[in-house]
Amino acid sequence: MAASDLAQHSDDLELIENAAREAGGIAMRYFGADNQVWHKHGNSPVSEADFAVDRFLTETLRSARPGYGWLSEETEDSDERLSASRIFVVDPIDGTRGFIDGRKEWCISVAVVENGVPVAGVLECPALSETYAAAGGAGARLNGRRLERLSGSAIASVTASRKLNEAISASQGGALAVLPFVPSLAYRLAMVAGRKVDAAFAKPGASEWDIAAADIILREAGGALPFSGKGLSNVRSQD
């Protein structure tokens, strides 16, 4: 990787880390407090906090990098991003159901994706006082401490959706430790990078904003997602 690329990824990471940290403060104002909730397609909830964080990140990041494209779960999609080589991919609050229920396992997910591949990513988890961050070629960090690369040892613990957790528990007969369901998919994947669990599962069809930041964090920690390296779909419109 060229030195100029490393420098750009580092600059982008600093930008999104600072923005995500401030966004975390905004989200915490709503956590455990009054927070209006609506339901969108598939009965998926979206809250006042989601929109507040999305507005802040849109204004902050797009003004800092006007040439970058934008893809966020809570912003109406536009083909404008298809002409950009780099785009921000954002989930204002990943794990909204858990956020609404008062669970702490949610995060603000922000990534920079270049030509379909995540090159910088942050998961800001303010209720847990945790920040996962990574840039291409620079390793992954948790609260500023570099994470040791995963060893690839035998899998002894897993976590997944509620139904899959139940199925694994039933089929393995206690051979695997199945951790309780974690509402944020991005955080579930980061738990692998942080050695809190050996493996985590995601349902097929996860959206870019669910996994972009987690992908670069996991890769830089020595792990992988099945699609890792094949690129995200920032070169096409959302289905």
C-alpha positions in Angstrom: 0.0 0.0 0.0 1.4 3.4 -1.0 2.4 5.8 1.7 -0.1 8.4 0.4 -2.9 5.8 0.7 -1.9 5.1 4.3 -1.9 8.8 5.1 -5.3 9.4 3.5 -6.8 6.4 5.4 -5.3 7.7 8.7 -6.7 11.2 8.1 -10.1 9.8 7.3 -10.0 7.6 10.4 -9.2 10.6 12.6 -12.1 12.5 11.0 -14.7 9.8 11.5 -13.4 8.9 15.1 -13.9 12.5 16.2 -17.3 12.7 14.5 -18.5 9.4 15.9 -17.4 10.4 19.4 -19.5 13.6 19.3 -22.4 11.6 17.8 -22.1 9.3 20.7 -22.7 12.2 23.1 -25.8 13.1 21.1 -27.2 9.6 21.2 -26.6 9.3 24.9 -29.0 12.3 25.5 -31.8 10.0 24.3 -30.6 6.7 25.8 -32.9 5.8 28.7 -34.9 9.0 28.2 -37.8 10.2 26.1 -37.2 9.1 22.5 -39.9 9.1 19.9 -40.1 5.9 17.9 -41.5 5.1 14.4 -41.6 1.9 12.4 -40.5 1.6 8.8 -40.5 -1.3 6.3 -40.3 -4.7 7.8 -41.6 -3.2 11.1 -38.0 -2.1 11.8 -37.9 0.7 14.4 -36.3 4.0 13.9 -36.0 6.6 16.7 -35.6 10.3 17.2 -32.0 9.5 18.3 -31.2 7.8 14.9 -32.3 10.9 13.0 -30.4 13.3 15.3 -27.2 11.3 15.0 -27.7 11.0 11.2 -28.2 14.8 10.8 -25.0 15.5 12.8 -22.9 13.0 10.9 -24.2 14.2 7.5 -23.4 17.8 8.2 -20.0 17.1 9.8 -18.6 14.5 7.4 -19.9 15.8 4.2 -18.7 19.4 4.9 -15.2 18.0 5.7 -15.1 15.8 2.6 -17.4 17.3 0.0 -16.1 15.0 -2.7 -17.0 11.8 -0.9 -20.3 10.0 -1.5 -22.9 9.2 1.2 -24.8 6.1 2.2 -26.7 5.9 5.5 -29.5 3.8 6.7 -31.5 6.9 7.7 -30.8 9.1 4.7 -32.8 8.8 1.4 -30.4 7.1 -1.1 -29.2 8.9 -4.2 -27.3 7.8 -7.3 -25.0 10.7 -6.7 -22.7 8.5 -4.7 -22.1 6.1 -7.6 -19.7 8.6 -9.2 -17.5 8.9 -6.1 -14.5 6.6 -5.5 -14.8 7.1 -1.7 -18.0 7.1 0.2 -19.1 7.4 3.9 -21.2 4.4 4.9 -23.1 5.1 8.1 -25.5 3.4 10.5 -26.4 6.2 13.0 -27.4 3.6 15.6 -26.8 0.0 14.9 -28.9 -2.0 17.3 -31.8 0.4 17.5 -34.1 -2.2 19.1 -31.6 -2.7 21.9 -31.1 1.1 22.3 -34.9 1.6 22.7 -35.0 -1.3 25.2 -32.2 0.2 27.3 -29.6 -2.3 26.4 -26.0 -1.1 26.2 -24.9 -3.2 23.2 -25.5 -0.6 20.4 -23.0 1.5 18.5 -22.6 4.3 15.9 -21.0 2.8 12.8 -19.1 4.9 10.4 -16.8 3.7 7.6 -15.0 5.1 4.6 -15.3 2.7 1.6 -13.0 3.1 -1.4 -13.9 1.5 -4.6 -16.0 -1.0 -2.8 -13.6 -1.9 0.0 -13.8 -0.5 3.6 -10.5 1.4 4.3 -11.3 3.1 7.6 -14.0 2.3 10.2 -15.2 3.3 13.7 -17.7 1.7 16.0 -18.5 4.1 18.8 -20.3 2.4 21.7 -20.8 5.1 24.3 -23.0 3.2 26.7 -20.2 0.6 27.0 -17.4 3.2 26.9 -15.8 1.4 24.0 -14.5 2.6 20.7 -13.3 0.2 18.0 -11.3 1.7 15.2 -9.2 0.6 12.2 -7.6 1.9 9.0 -6.2 -0.2 6.2 -2.7 -1.4 7.0 -2.6 0.2 10.4 -4.2 -2.5 12.6 -7.3 -2.3 14.8 -7.7 -0.6 18.2 -10.0 -0.7 21.1 -10.1 2.5 23.2 -6.7 3.4 21.6 -5.0 0.1 22.4 -3.9 -2.0 19.5 -5.7 -5.3 19.3 -3.6 -8.4 19.1 -4.1 -10.3 15.8 -6.5 -13.3 16.2 -4.7 -16.6 16.4 -7.1 -18.8 14.5 -7.4 -21.2 17.4 -10.4 -23.6 17.7 -13.8 -22.0 18.1 -15.2 -22.4 21.6 -17.7 -19.6 21.8 -20.2 -18.1 19.4 -23.1 -15.6 19.2 -25.7 -15.1 16.5 -29.4 -14.2 16.2 -31.8 -15.3 18.9 -33.1 -18.2 16.8 -29.7 -19.3 15.6 -28.4 -19.2 19.2 -31.2 -21.5 20.2 -30.5 -23.8 17.3 -26.7 -24.0 18.1 -27.4 -24.6 21.8 -29.7 -27.4 20.9 -27.5 -29.1 18.3 -24.2 -28.7 20.1 -25.3 -30.0 23.5 -23.1 -27.7 25.4 -20.0 -28.3 23.3 -19.9 -24.6 22.3 -20.5 -21.7 24.7 -23.3 -19.6 23.1 -23.3 -16.1 24.3 -26.6 -14.2 24.7 -28.1 -12.4 21.7 -26.4 -9.0 20.9 -28.8 -6.6 19.2 -26.1 -4.8 17.2 -24.7 -6.8 14.3 -21.7 -4.5 14.0 -20.9 -4.9 17.7 -21.4 -8.7 17.5 -18.6 -8.8 14.8 -16.4 -6.4 16.8 -16.6 -8.8 19.7 -14.6 -11.2 17.6 -11.9 -8.7 16.9 -11.8 -7.9 20.7 -11.6 -11.6 21.6 -14.8 -11.5 23.5 -16.2 -14.4 21.4 -14.6 -16.7 18.9 -17.2 -16.4 16.1 -20.3 -14.4 15.3 -22.9 -15.0 12.7 -24.9 -12.6 10.5 -28.0 -13.3 8.4 -27.5 -13.2 4.6 -28.4 -9.9 3.1 -27.0 -7.7 5.8 -26.8 -4.1 4.6 -23.6 -2.2 3.9 -24.1 0.1 6.8 -24.4 -2.9 9.2 -21.0 -4.3 8.3 -18.7 -1.8 6.6 -17.0 -0.5 9.7 -17.0 -3.9 11.4 -15.4 -5.5 8.3 -12.3 -3.3 8.3 -12.0 -3.6 12.1 -12.2 -7.4 11.9 -9.8 -7.7 9.0 -7.2 -5.5 10.6 -7.5 -7.7 13.7 -6.8 -10.8 11.6 -10.3 -12.0 11.2 -12.6 -12.0 8.1 -16.1 -11.9 6.9 -17.1 -14.3 4.0 -17.3 -11.4 1.5 -14.2 -9.7 2.9 -12.0 -8.3 0.0 -14.7 -8.8 -2.6 -16.1 -5.3 -2.0 -19.3 -3.7 -0.9 -21.9 -2.4 -3.3 -21.2 1.3 -3.3 -21.0 1.0 -7.1 -24.7 0.2 -7.5 -28.0 1.4 -6.2 -29.5 -0.1 -3.1 -32.0 -2.9 -3.9 
